[in-house]
Amino acid sequence: MYFGETAINLDAKGRLAIPMRYRETIQDECSGRMVLTYSAFDSGALYLYPEREWERVRDEVTGLSTFDPGHRSLQRKLVGSASAVEPDGNGRIQLPQTLRQVAGLDKRVVLLGMGNRFEIWDETILNQKREEERSIDETASEEMTRLVL
């Protein structure tokens, strides 16, 4: 299970160094094999999945009917744009240029552990999003109001 927030600088080649605290877990869970794709819901972010979790998500998304335009859009966004990545000997993964450009990732990014996956955000975009979401009470769903946090 992944959790926590880490600010990271991408190197000149667009590589992200996986924080040390996750490397062993990633190696044990998926032998370092991961999949990078666009966020399903937020522009400005990428999702990074361990291979086994990705396969579950991929199968669910590709199982949706292609007759629905929203389903096709989600399939293109998640499955059609996915890239397999593995950490190099220094624990870095290459973020493909097209994914970086569309997500607006520049130099400074934030890696968020989100349980079964990671989210990778441009630091500035994430901070703007947090400002927009400052008051969760105004947008809380019924399910969220029942949570005991």
Helices and strands as residue ranges (DSSP letters): E 2-9, E 15-17, H 20-30, E 34-38, E 45-50, H 51-62, H 69-75, I 76-80, E 83-85, E 92-94, H 97-103, E 108-115, E 118-122, H 123-132, H 136-139, H 142-145
